[in-house]
């Protein structure tokens, strides 16, 4: 198995990225931004409140990553790598940021929510580096573990996959290119109700992502006249992340006689599904979400999940972009890319940050933070879909709206996308999710 760090570094070298650092000195933290607010929409103090404007830095745009190389979400690492790696390649091909190639590093492991020591160590490494933009994490619980460490150093954190509502407006220096669970949860709840389901059971882990998404789906289902018969909010029926056996949870859920079961979990799904099958559940009446809508062709007997459905935030990549991702990953990791979850969001996160640096004429965190919303379209600027064309508009003095690959709307006041697509998938006889359609939703 190719070690991802070395593979990506080799790829960036091929692409012309000049200086790749795996560690570095603390940034001087120049400015260009307005002073960060002292409180967030969550009601707590902004951990980046001490970040002050100053003279913008014109050194290399430096990117760090904290993505799941290990743990239950490791299958999401390849598409994220392909997304941000291809973005770096495209940006450098268009002249870089402020005329300089992007500097990449540290490239770190976020691990899983079941072992937060991994992300704690990685975040400490990034905090002491000269990176000013940090991509990650994929898991909301993992991001909540280290976000303060990152943003308190005036570094901009952008997650391509966090969806927990708890992160909306968490910090002025925290952004995400994936929509919060208010969008995915509403889409999933409406999908369930639209399929004629009246009684729903949740098998959900006790994690900010799982319970937050459950709450939104539950609200959508009950408002439409449905009923939650197991795993509802406040019932204390969640399981611990990383749990290995699920006989009692499945037995209790089936005893409630649901019409459908929604599984809100990560890698635990590989134990939950066989238990459901063993206890006689019709798995075509099962719904999954972005944390577990994955390729199970090597995990389950053929036909196990046929007809089950899942949701994944994000637009379906167009064929040309998909092929570019595949080609890049083959070159960088010498492996085939089969999952594209959050690849567009990873790509857009880096392009947006680079455009923000160009607009503010500074590569420091405060300058990038101050200009991210504007280049995403809050200034109603001219639309552009790639770094090169957007850069040309910025250099001509125009405001821009980067439309990107994920199809998200401009950042709102909570640094969430103001609109986003949710993909609906159905599992085939090989236990592989097949894209059916996209639904666009707005972020409240």
matplotlib code that plots the C-alpha trace (Angstrom):
import matplotlib.pyplot as plt

x = [0.0, 1.4, 2.1, -0.2, 2.1, 5.0, 2.8, 1.2, 4.5, 5.9, 2.8, 3.1, 6.7, 5.7, 3.1, 5.7, 5.0, 8.3, 8.6, 7.0, 7.4, 6.4, 7.0, 7.8, 8.2, 5.2, 3.7, 4.0, 0.3, 0.0, -3.4, -5.6, -8.8, -11.3, -11.1, -12.8, -16.0, -15.8, -18.7, -20.1, -23.6, -23.2, -23.1, -19.5, -16.4, -14.8, -11.4, -10.0, -11.2, -7.6, -6.8, -6.1, -5.6, -2.1, 0.2, -0.6, 2.1, 3.3, 5.1, 4.1, 0.5, 1.0, -1.5, -1.8, -4.2, -5.7, -7.6, -8.4, -5.5, -6.6, -9.8, -13.4, -13.4, -10.2, -12.2, -12.9, -9.2, -8.5, -11.2, -10.1, -6.5, -7.4, -9.6, -7.1, -4.1, -5.7, -6.6, -3.0, -1.9, -4.4, -3.6, 0.2, -0.4, -2.3, 0.7, 0.2, -0.8, 0.7, 3.0, 4.3, 3.7, 1.7, 3.7, 2.1, 2.6, 2.2, 0.1, -1.4, -3.8, -7.1, -7.8, -11.3, -13.6, -12.9, -9.3, -9.0, -5.4, -4.5, -6.1, -4.9, -1.2, -1.8, -3.4, -0.5, 1.9, -0.1, -0.4, 3.3, 3.8, 3.7, 0.6, -2.2, -4.9, -5.9, -8.1, -10.0, -11.3, -13.8, -15.5, -17.4, -16.5, -12.8, -13.0, -14.6, -11.7, -9.0, -10.6, -9.7, -6.1, -6.0, -8.1, -6.7, -3.4, -5.3, -5.1, -8.2, -9.7, -11.9, -13.6, -14.8, -17.1, -18.1, -21.9, -22.7, -25.0, -22.8, -20.1, -22.3, -20.8, -18.4, -15.6, -14.9, -11.9, -13.8, -15.5, -16.9, -17.7, -20.2, -23.7, -24.7, -27.0, -30.1, -29.9, -28.9, -31.3, -34.2, -33.5, -33.2, -36.3, -38.3, -36.9, -38.1, -41.5, -41.8, -41.2, -44.4, -42.6, -44.6, -42.6, -38.8, -36.1, -32.7, -29.5, -27.3, -24.0, -23.5, -21.5, -22.1, -22.5, -24.8, -27.1, -27.2, -28.3, -30.8, -32.4, -33.0, -34.3, -36.5, -37.9, -38.6, -40.3, -42.5, -43.6, -44.7, -46.8, -44.4, -43.3, -39.9, -40.3, -36.7, -33.6, -35.4, -33.9, -33.9, -34.5, -30.8, -30.7, -27.6, -24.5, -20.9, -18.6, -16.4, -18.8, -18.3, -21.4, -25.1, -27.3, -29.2, -29.6, -30.9, -33.3, -34.7, -35.1, -36.9, -39.1, -40.5, -41.8, -40.4, -41.2, -37.7, -34.3, -31.9, -28.3, -26.3, -22.8, -19.4, -17.4, -19.7, -22.1, -20.1, -21.2, -24.8, -25.8, -24.9, -26.7, -29.8, -29.7, -29.2, -32.3, -34.4, -34.6, -35.4, -32.3, -34.0, -35.9, -32.7, -31.4, -27.8, -26.0, -22.8, -20.8, -21.7, -23.0, -20.0, -18.9, -19.5, -18.8, -15.9, -17.6, -21.0, -22.5, -23.8, -27.4, -27.2, -28.0, -29.9, -32.5, -31.1, -30.7, -28.3, -27.6, -24.3, -24.0, -22.5, -23.0, -22.2, -18.9, -19.2, -17.5, -14.5, -13.7, -14.1, -11.6, -9.2, -9.5, -8.9, -5.8, -4.4, -4.8, -3.3, -0.3, 0.1, -0.9, -0.5, -4.0, -7.5, -9.9, -13.4, -15.1, -15.6, -17.3, -16.2, -13.6, -15.4, -15.7, -12.0, -11.1, -13.3, -11.9, -8.4, -9.4, -11.6, -8.8, -6.3, -8.6, -9.2, -5.5, -5.3, -8.2, -6.7, -3.1, -1.9, -1.3, -1.7, -4.7, -6.4, -6.3, -7.6, -10.3, -11.4, -11.9, -13.3, -16.9, -16.4, -14.8, -17.6, -20.1, -21.4, -20.4, -22.5, -19.5, -19.0, -19.3, -16.3, -15.8, -12.0, -9.0, -7.4, -10.5, -11.4, -7.8, -8.0, -11.1, -9.6, -6.5, -8.7, -10.3, -13.6, -15.6, -16.1, -18.4, -16.6, -19.1, -16.7, -17.2, -19.5, -22.3, -22.5, -23.9, -21.9, -20.9, -23.5, -23.0, -22.1, -19.5, -21.7, -22.6, -25.9, -27.1, -25.9, -26.8, -27.6, -27.1, -29.5, -28.0, -29.4, -27.4, -27.1, -26.7, -22.9, -23.6, -22.3, -24.2, -25.4, -26.2, -29.9, -30.4, -29.4, -31.7, -30.7, -31.5, -30.9, -29.1, -31.2]
y = [0.0, 3.4, 5.8, 8.7, 11.4, 10.3, 9.7, 13.2, 14.9, 13.2, 14.2, 17.9, 17.8, 16.6, 19.3, 22.0, 22.8, 24.1, 23.8, 21.0, 21.3, 18.7, 21.1, 24.7, 27.7, 29.5, 32.1, 35.8, 35.9, 39.1, 40.7, 42.2, 41.0, 42.7, 41.8, 38.5, 38.6, 37.8, 35.3, 32.8, 31.7, 28.9, 31.4, 30.6, 32.8, 32.6, 30.8, 33.1, 36.3, 37.5, 37.4, 41.0, 42.7, 43.6, 43.9, 41.0, 38.4, 37.9, 34.6, 31.3, 30.2, 27.2, 24.4, 21.7, 18.8, 16.7, 13.9, 10.3, 8.2, 5.7, 4.9, 4.3, 7.1, 6.2, 5.3, 9.1, 10.0, 9.1, 11.4, 14.2, 13.7, 13.7, 16.8, 19.0, 17.6, 18.4, 21.9, 22.6, 21.3, 23.6, 26.6, 26.2, 25.7, 29.1, 30.9, 30.0, 32.4, 35.8, 34.4, 31.6, 27.8, 26.5, 25.1, 21.8, 20.5, 19.2, 16.3, 14.7, 12.0, 12.9, 9.4, 8.6, 9.9, 6.6, 7.7, 11.5, 11.3, 11.0, 14.3, 16.0, 15.2, 16.2, 19.5, 20.3, 19.7, 21.9, 24.7, 25.0, 25.0, 27.9, 26.7, 29.3, 27.1, 23.8, 21.3, 18.9, 17.0, 14.7, 13.8, 16.5, 15.1, 15.0, 18.7, 19.7, 18.0, 20.2, 23.2, 25.6, 24.5, 25.6, 28.7, 30.2, 30.5, 32.6, 29.7, 29.2, 25.7, 24.5, 21.2, 19.5, 17.1, 18.3, 18.5, 18.7, 21.6, 22.3, 23.6, 26.3, 29.7, 27.9, 30.4, 33.2, 31.2, 27.9, 27.3, 24.3, 23.5, 20.7, 21.8, 21.3, 18.4, 20.6, 20.1, 16.4, 15.5, 17.2, 15.5, 12.1, 12.6, 13.6, 10.6, 8.3, 9.8, 10.0, 6.2, 5.7, 5.0, 5.7, 4.1, 4.7, 3.2, 4.8, 2.8, 5.7, 6.2, 8.7, 11.2, 14.8, 13.9, 10.9, 12.5, 15.9, 14.2, 12.0, 15.0, 16.7, 13.5, 12.8, 16.4, 16.1, 12.7, 13.6, 16.9, 14.9, 12.6, 9.8, 8.2, 7.3, 3.9, 3.3, 5.5, 8.8, 11.9, 11.7, 7.9, 7.0, 4.3, 5.4, 3.2, 4.1, 4.9, 2.0, -0.6, -4.0, -6.1, -5.0, -7.9, -6.1, -2.8, -4.7, -6.9, -3.8, -1.9, -4.8, -5.4, -1.9, -3.0, -0.2, 0.2, 1.4, 1.6, 4.5, 3.6, 6.6, 5.3, 5.0, 1.7, 0.1, -0.3, -3.4, -5.1, -3.7, -4.8, -8.5, -8.5, -7.0, -9.7, -12.4, -11.3, -11.3, -7.6, -6.7, -4.5, -2.9, -0.9, 0.5, 4.1, 5.3, 8.6, 10.1, 8.5, 5.0, 5.2, 3.4, 0.5, -2.7, -5.1, -6.7, -6.7, -8.3, -11.2, -10.1, -8.8, -8.0, -4.2, -4.3, -1.5, 0.2, 3.9, 6.6, 10.3, 12.1, 15.9, 17.4, 17.6, 14.6, 15.4, 15.8, 13.1, 15.3, 16.3, 12.7, 11.5, 14.3, 13.1, 9.5, 10.4, 12.6, 9.9, 7.3, 9.5, 10.5, 7.3, 4.7, 3.5, 3.5, 6.1, 4.6, 6.9, 10.6, 11.6, 15.1, 15.3, 18.4, 20.0, 19.4, 20.9, 24.0, 24.6, 25.1, 27.2, 29.4, 30.0, 30.7, 33.2, 34.9, 35.3, 36.9, 39.2, 40.4, 40.4, 38.3, 34.7, 35.0, 33.6, 36.9, 38.1, 34.8, 34.7, 38.3, 37.5, 34.0, 35.0, 37.6, 35.3, 32.7, 35.2, 37.4, 40.5, 39.3, 39.3, 38.0, 34.2, 32.1, 28.4, 27.8, 29.3, 30.8, 32.6, 33.8, 35.1, 37.0, 38.8, 39.6, 41.0, 43.2, 44.6, 42.8, 41.1, 37.4, 34.5, 31.2, 28.6, 25.7, 21.9, 21.2, 23.6, 25.3, 28.8, 31.7, 31.4, 32.7, 34.5, 31.2, 30.3, 27.5, 27.2, 29.0, 26.3, 22.8, 19.6, 16.3, 13.2, 10.3, 6.8, 3.3, 0.1, -2.4, -6.2, -5.7, -3.7, -0.5, 2.8, 4.0, 7.7, 8.4, 12.2, 15.4, 17.6, 21.2, 22.6, 25.9, 26.3, 28.1]
z = [0.0, -1.0, 1.8, 1.1, 2.3, 0.1, -2.9, -2.7, -2.2, -5.3, -7.3, -6.2, -7.2, -10.7, -10.8, -10.1, -6.5, -5.4, -1.6, 0.3, 4.1, 6.6, 9.5, 10.0, 12.2, 13.7, 11.5, 12.4, 11.6, 9.5, 8.8, 6.2, 7.9, 10.1, 13.8, 14.5, 16.4, 20.1, 20.0, 17.6, 16.7, 19.2, 22.0, 23.0, 22.6, 19.2, 19.7, 17.0, 18.7, 19.3, 15.6, 14.5, 11.1, 10.1, 7.1, 4.7, 4.1, 0.6, 1.2, -0.3, 0.2, 2.6, 2.9, 5.6, 5.6, 8.5, 6.8, 7.7, 6.6, 9.3, 11.1, 10.1, 7.5, 5.8, 2.7, 2.3, 2.2, -1.5, -2.9, -0.7, -1.7, -5.3, -4.9, -3.1, -5.0, -8.4, -7.1, -6.2, -9.6, -11.4, -9.3, -9.9, -13.6, -13.7, -12.0, -8.4, -5.6, -5.7, -8.4, -6.3, -6.2, -3.3, -0.5, 0.9, 4.4, 7.0, 5.6, 8.7, 9.8, 11.5, 12.6, 13.9, 16.6, 18.5, 19.1, 19.3, 20.3, 16.6, 15.6, 18.7, 17.8, 14.2, 15.1, 17.4, 14.5, 12.2, 14.8, 15.1, 11.3, 8.9, 7.2, 7.0, 5.4, 6.9, 5.0, 7.1, 9.0, 7.4, 10.8, 12.6, 16.0, 15.0, 13.9, 17.2, 19.0, 17.4, 15.8, 18.6, 18.3, 14.6, 14.5, 17.7, 15.7, 13.1, 10.6, 8.4, 8.7, 5.8, 6.0, 2.8, 4.7, 8.2, 8.5, 12.2, 13.0, 16.0, 13.7, 12.1, 13.1, 15.4, 14.6, 12.2, 11.0, 10.5, 7.1, 5.3, 1.7, 2.7, 3.9, 7.6, 8.4, 8.3, 4.5, 4.3, 7.2, 5.6, 2.2, 3.9, 6.0, 2.9, 1.0, 3.7, 3.9, 0.1, 0.0, 2.1, 5.4, 8.5, 11.3, 11.5, 13.7, 14.1, 14.8, 15.7, 17.4, 20.2, 18.2, 17.3, 13.6, 14.3, 16.9, 15.1, 11.8, 13.6, 15.2, 11.8, 10.1, 13.1, 13.0, 9.2, 9.6, 12.5, 11.0, 8.0, 10.2, 10.6, 13.9, 15.4, 17.1, 18.2, 18.6, 19.0, 20.6, 24.4, 24.6, 25.3, 22.7, 20.9, 20.8, 21.5, 18.5, 17.6, 19.1, 17.5, 18.3, 17.7, 18.6, 21.3, 19.3, 16.3, 18.4, 20.1, 16.8, 15.1, 18.2, 17.6, 14.2, 12.0, 8.3, 7.7, 9.5, 9.2, 10.1, 11.3, 11.7, 10.1, 9.9, 12.5, 9.5, 8.5, 11.7, 11.8, 8.4, 8.8, 12.2, 10.6, 7.9, 10.5, 12.3, 9.2, 8.3, 4.7, 3.9, 0.9, 3.6, 5.0, 4.6, 5.0, 5.0, 3.8, 6.7, 5.5, 1.9, 0.5, -1.7, 0.3, -2.6, -0.8, 2.6, 2.1, 0.1, -3.3, -3.0, 0.7, 0.3, -3.0, -3.0, 0.2, -0.3, 1.0, 0.8, 0.2, 0.3, -2.8, -6.5, -8.7, -10.4, -14.1, -16.3, -17.3, -13.7, -12.6, -15.1, -14.1, -10.5, -11.5, -13.5, -10.8, -8.1, -10.3, -10.8, -7.2, -5.3, -8.0, -7.2, -8.7, -7.5, -7.2, -4.6, -5.3, -2.1, -1.1, -3.9, -5.4, -2.0, -1.3, -4.7, -4.1, -0.6, -1.9, -4.9, -2.8, -0.3, -3.0, -4.7, -1.3, -0.9, -4.4, -3.7, -0.4, -1.8, 1.2, 2.0, 5.8, 7.6, 8.5, 4.8, 3.5, 6.2, 5.4, 1.7, 1.5, 1.6, -1.1, -3.6, -2.9, -4.2, -1.3, -3.3, -6.3, -8.5, -12.0, -12.2, -13.0, -12.7, -12.5, -10.8, -14.0, -15.2, -11.6, -11.2, -14.4, -13.2, -9.8, -11.4, -13.6, -10.4, -10.6, -7.8, -8.5, -7.7, -7.9, -8.9, -8.5, -8.8, -5.8, -6.8, -3.4, -2.8, -1.3, 2.3, 4.7, 8.0, 9.7, 7.1, 5.8, 2.1, 1.6, -0.7, -1.7, -3.5, -1.8, -3.9, -3.6, -4.1, -4.4, -3.8, -6.6, -6.4, -5.9, -2.7, -4.5, -4.3, -7.6, -8.1, -8.8, -8.7, -6.8, -4.8, -4.1, -0.7, 1.1, 4.4, 7.0]

ax = plt.figure().add_subplot(projection="3d")
ax.plot(x, y, z, "-o")
ax.set_aspect("equal")
plt.show()
